[in-house]
């Protein structure tokens, strides 16, 4: 990873923090995204202590698509190459969490877990192409639930876990579509469930007892980031370190294309 430029979203806690420290120690030029300046600075100091190199910090609230665009603009302005994009930022929450709308009018879990990485990837594709070979790694979940493409974020009977699972399935569906679009360009796009119920803030807030470590999840994610064996692998979903099969809806080309239409409409409504 020496001198390779890597962007990690959600890099101030949990899996993102572990990835940042390990990537920095491996010699990567790290661009660290977070929302909180103090937490980002703490992780940057930890990375610097482990590697001698201080990562660049860009703060953005990924619930707002204008902020996603600003994040992309800053990255494009700061670097002439991007070797790896890790879409790790996400949100879940307590079982009693109420349905929330973002400033753009999108359901919060859908916005952060799907629309934000979908838009960020789209904005950074030209940079990834010119940096080829490059990789996009989407941190998804084994928790996946079929999406009603007529009402992807239903207003009634909201439950945080199904909402999270729909958004993560959408992320996997977008992964496959991007991989097909980028076939032959040297840019690979893959998704993974890093580990089951890692000891992260998100899991702890949900009230569930962790059964995996963050280190286990980082091992699986780093494999997609830098294992040379996977240099040509694209459009795949991994459960840990093994290739797996996602929810059947992700394998339906018509459903994927319809999802992208819905996603593009949401982006256009927010940022034009």
C-alpha positions as CSV (number, residue, x, y, z in Angstrom):
1,X,0.0,0.0,0.0
2,X,3.0,2.3,0.0
3,X,2.1,5.7,-1.6
4,X,-1.3,4.4,-2.7
5,X,-4.0,7.0,-2.1
6,X,-7.0,5.6,-0.1
7,X,-10.2,7.3,0.9
8,X,-12.0,5.7,3.9
9,X,-15.5,7.2,4.7
10,X,-16.6,6.9,8.3
11,X,-13.0,6.6,9.3
12,X,-13.3,7.9,12.9
13,X,-14.9,4.9,14.6
14,X,-15.2,1.1,14.5
15,X,-14.2,-0.6,11.3
16,X,-13.2,2.7,9.6
17,X,-10.8,3.6,12.4
18,X,-9.2,0.2,12.4
19,X,-8.8,0.3,8.6
20,X,-7.3,3.8,8.8
21,X,-4.7,2.8,11.3
22,X,-3.7,-0.3,9.4
23,X,-3.6,1.3,6.0
24,X,-1.6,4.2,7.4
25,X,0.9,1.8,9.0
26,X,1.2,0.0,5.6
27,X,2.3,3.2,4.0
28,X,-0.9,4.4,2.3
29,X,-1.6,8.1,1.7
30,X,-4.8,8.2,3.6
31,X,-7.7,10.6,3.2
32,X,-9.9,10.2,6.2
33,X,-13.6,11.2,6.2
34,X,-15.6,11.8,9.3
35,X,-18.3,14.1,10.8
36,X,-16.7,15.2,14.1
37,X,-13.5,17.2,14.0
38,X,-12.2,16.1,17.4
39,X,-12.7,12.4,16.7
40,X,-11.1,12.8,13.3
41,X,-8.1,14.5,14.8
42,X,-7.8,11.7,17.4
43,X,-7.7,9.1,14.7
44,X,-5.3,11.1,12.6
45,X,-2.9,11.3,15.6
46,X,-3.3,7.5,16.1
47,X,-2.4,6.9,12.4
48,X,0.5,9.3,12.6
49,X,1.9,7.5,15.7
50,X,1.6,4.1,13.9
51,X,3.0,5.2,10.5
52,X,4.8,8.6,10.8
53,X,2.3,9.9,8.2
54,X,-0.6,12.2,9.1
55,X,-3.7,11.5,7.1
56,X,-5.7,14.3,5.4
57,X,-9.1,14.9,7.0
58,X,-12.2,16.0,5.3
59,X,-15.4,16.5,7.3
60,X,-18.8,16.0,5.8
61,X,-22.3,15.0,6.8
62,X,-23.2,12.2,4.4
63,X,-26.9,12.5,5.1
64,X,-26.9,15.5,2.8
65,X,-26.1,14.9,-0.8
66,X,-24.8,18.4,-1.2
67,X,-22.2,17.5,1.4
68,X,-21.4,14.3,-0.5
69,X,-20.7,16.5,-3.5
70,X,-18.6,18.8,-1.5
71,X,-16.6,15.9,-0.2
72,X,-16.0,14.7,-3.8
73,X,-15.0,18.2,-4.9
74,X,-12.4,18.5,-2.1
75,X,-10.9,15.1,-2.9
76,X,-10.7,15.9,-6.6
77,X,-9.0,19.2,-5.7
78,X,-6.5,17.6,-3.4
79,X,-5.3,14.6,-5.3
80,X,-4.6,13.6,-8.9
81,X,-5.1,10.0,-8.1
82,X,-7.3,7.7,-6.0
83,X,-6.3,4.1,-5.8
84,X,-9.0,2.9,-3.4
85,X,-12.4,4.2,-2.3
86,X,-13.8,2.4,0.8
87,X,-17.4,3.3,1.3
88,X,-17.6,2.4,5.0
89,X,-19.7,5.2,6.6
90,X,-23.1,4.0,7.8
91,X,-25.8,4.3,10.3
92,X,-28.1,2.0,12.1
93,X,-29.3,2.6,15.6
94,X,-31.5,1.5,18.5
95,X,-34.5,-0.8,17.8
96,X,-36.8,2.0,19.0
97,X,-35.4,4.5,16.6
98,X,-38.1,6.5,14.8
99,X,-38.2,7.2,11.0
100,X,-36.2,10.3,10.3
101,X,-35.9,12.4,7.1
102,X,-32.7,14.1,6.0
103,X,-32.6,17.8,5.0
104,X,-33.1,16.5,1.4
105,X,-36.3,14.7,2.4
106,X,-34.8,11.2,2.2
107,X,-35.2,8.5,4.8
108,X,-32.0,8.7,6.9
109,X,-30.8,5.1,6.7
110,X,-31.5,5.0,3.0
111,X,-29.6,8.3,2.5
112,X,-26.5,7.4,4.5
113,X,-26.2,3.7,3.7
114,X,-27.1,3.8,0.0
115,X,-27.5,7.2,-1.6
116,X,-24.3,8.7,-0.2
117,X,-21.9,5.9,-1.3
118,X,-23.8,5.7,-4.6
119,X,-23.4,9.4,-5.3
120,X,-19.8,9.6,-4.0
121,X,-18.7,6.7,-6.2
122,X,-20.3,8.3,-9.3
123,X,-18.6,11.6,-8.6
124,X,-15.2,10.0,-8.1
125,X,-15.3,7.6,-11.1
126,X,-13.3,9.8,-13.4
127,X,-10.5,10.0,-10.8
128,X,-10.7,6.3,-10.2
129,X,-10.5,5.6,-13.9
130,X,-7.4,7.7,-14.4
131,X,-5.8,6.0,-11.4
132,X,-6.4,2.5,-12.8
133,X,-5.9,-0.1,-11.5
134,X,-8.2,1.1,-8.7
135,X,-10.7,-0.5,-6.4
136,X,-14.0,0.4,-4.8
137,X,-14.9,-1.5,-1.7
138,X,-18.5,-1.2,-0.3
139,X,-19.1,-2.2,3.3
140,X,-22.5,-3.8,3.1
141,X,-24.1,-6.4,5.3
142,X,-25.4,-10.0,5.4
143,X,-28.6,-8.4,6.6
144,X,-30.5,-7.8,3.3
145,X,-34.2,-7.4,2.7
146,X,-36.1,-7.1,-0.6
147,X,-36.9,-3.6,-1.7
148,X,-40.3,-2.6,-2.9
149,X,-39.2,-0.6,-5.9
150,X,-42.6,1.2,-5.9
151,X,-42.0,2.3,-2.3
152,X,-38.3,1.7,-1.3
153,X,-38.5,3.6,2.0
154,X,-42.1,3.0,3.3
155,X,-43.5,5.6,5.6
156,X,-45.7,3.3,7.7
157,X,-44.7,0.7,10.2
158,X,-41.1,1.8,10.3
159,X,-38.6,-0.6,11.8
160,X,-34.9,0.3,11.9
161,X,-33.6,-3.2,11.1
162,X,-35.6,-3.8,7.8
163,X,-34.8,-0.2,6.8
164,X,-31.1,-0.9,7.3
165,X,-31.3,-4.2,5.4
166,X,-33.0,-2.6,2.4
167,X,-30.4,0.1,2.2
168,X,-27.5,-2.4,2.4
169,X,-29.1,-4.6,-0.3
170,X,-29.4,-1.4,-2.4
171,X,-25.7,-0.8,-1.9
172,X,-24.9,-4.4,-3.2
173,X,-27.2,-3.9,-6.2
174,X,-25.4,-0.6,-7.1
175,X,-22.1,-2.4,-6.6
176,X,-23.0,-4.9,-9.3
177,X,-24.2,-2.2,-11.7
178,X,-21.1,-0.1,-11.3
179,X,-18.9,-3.2,-11.8
180,X,-20.7,-3.8,-15.1
181,X,-20.3,-0.2,-16.2
182,X,-16.6,-0.3,-15.4
183,X,-15.8,-3.6,-16.9
184,X,-12.5,-3.4,-18.8
185,X,-11.4,-0.1,-17.2
186,X,-9.2,-1.6,-14.5
187,X,-11.6,-0.3,-11.8
188,X,-13.1,-3.0,-9.7
189,X,-16.1,-2.7,-7.5
190,X,-17.0,-5.2,-4.8
191,X,-19.1,-5.4,-1.6
192,X,-18.7,-7.3,1.6
193,X,-20.2,-8.2,4.9
194,X,-17.0,-7.8,6.9
195,X,-18.0,-9.8,10.0
196,X,-21.1,-10.5,12.0
197,X,-22.0,-8.1,14.7
198,X,-18.6,-6.5,15.3
199,X,-18.0,-4.7,18.5
200,X,-18.8,-1.2,17.0
201,X,-20.7,1.7,18.3
202,X,-23.5,0.9,15.8
203,X,-23.9,-2.6,17.1
204,X,-23.7,-1.6,20.7
205,X,-26.3,1.1,20.2
206,X,-28.6,-1.5,18.8
207,X,-28.6,-3.4,22.1
208,X,-27.2,-6.6,20.4
209,X,-24.2,-8.5,22.0
210,X,-21.2,-8.4,19.6
211,X,-20.0,-11.8,18.4
212,X,-17.1,-10.7,16.2
213,X,-14.2,-8.3,16.6
214,X,-13.5,-5.2,14.6
215,X,-10.1,-6.7,13.7
216,X,-11.8,-9.7,12.0
217,X,-13.9,-7.3,9.9
218,X,-10.8,-5.3,9.0
219,X,-9.0,-8.5,7.9
220,X,-11.8,-9.2,5.4
221,X,-12.0,-5.7,4.2
222,X,-8.3,-5.3,3.7
223,X,-8.3,-8.4,1.6
224,X,-10.6,-6.6,-0.9
225,X,-8.6,-3.5,-0.7
226,X,-5.2,-4.9,-1.5
227,X,-5.0,-8.7,-2.1
228,X,-3.4,-9.1,-5.5
229,X,-5.3,-12.3,-6.0
230,X,-8.5,-10.2,-6.3
231,X,-7.1,-7.6,-8.7
232,X,-9.5,-8.7,-11.5
233,X,-12.4,-9.7,-9.3
234,X,-15.4,-7.3,-9.6
235,X,-19.1,-7.2,-9.1
236,X,-19.0,-9.7,-6.3
237,X,-20.3,-9.9,-2.8
238,X,-18.2,-11.4,0.0
239,X,-19.2,-12.7,3.4
240,X,-16.0,-12.2,5.4
241,X,-13.2,-13.6,3.3
242,X,-15.4,-15.9,1.2
243,X,-17.3,-15.0,-1.9
244,X,-21.0,-15.4,-1.4
245,X,-24.4,-14.9,-3.0
246,X,-26.5,-11.9,-2.0
247,X,-30.2,-11.6,-1.8
248,X,-31.9,-12.8,-5.1
249,X,-33.1,-9.3,-5.9
250,X,-29.5,-8.2,-6.4
251,X,-29.2,-10.8,-9.2
252,X,-32.2,-9.3,-11.1
253,X,-30.9,-6.8,-13.8
254,X,-34.2,-5.2,-14.2
255,X,-34.5,-4.6,-10.5
256,X,-31.0,-3.2,-10.3
257,X,-31.7,-0.8,-13.2
258,X,-34.9,0.4,-11.6
259,X,-33.1,0.9,-8.3
260,X,-30.6,3.1,-10.1
261,X,-33.4,5.2,-11.7
262,X,-34.9,5.7,-8.2
263,X,-31.4,6.7,-6.8
264,X,-30.7,9.0,-9.7
265,X,-34.0,10.7,-9.2
266,X,-33.3,11.3,-5.5
267,X,-29.9,12.7,-6.3
268,X,-31.3,15.0,-9.0
269,X,-34.0,16.3,-6.6
270,X,-31.3,17.1,-4.0
271,X,-28.4,18.5,-6.0
272,X,-29.6,18.8,-9.6
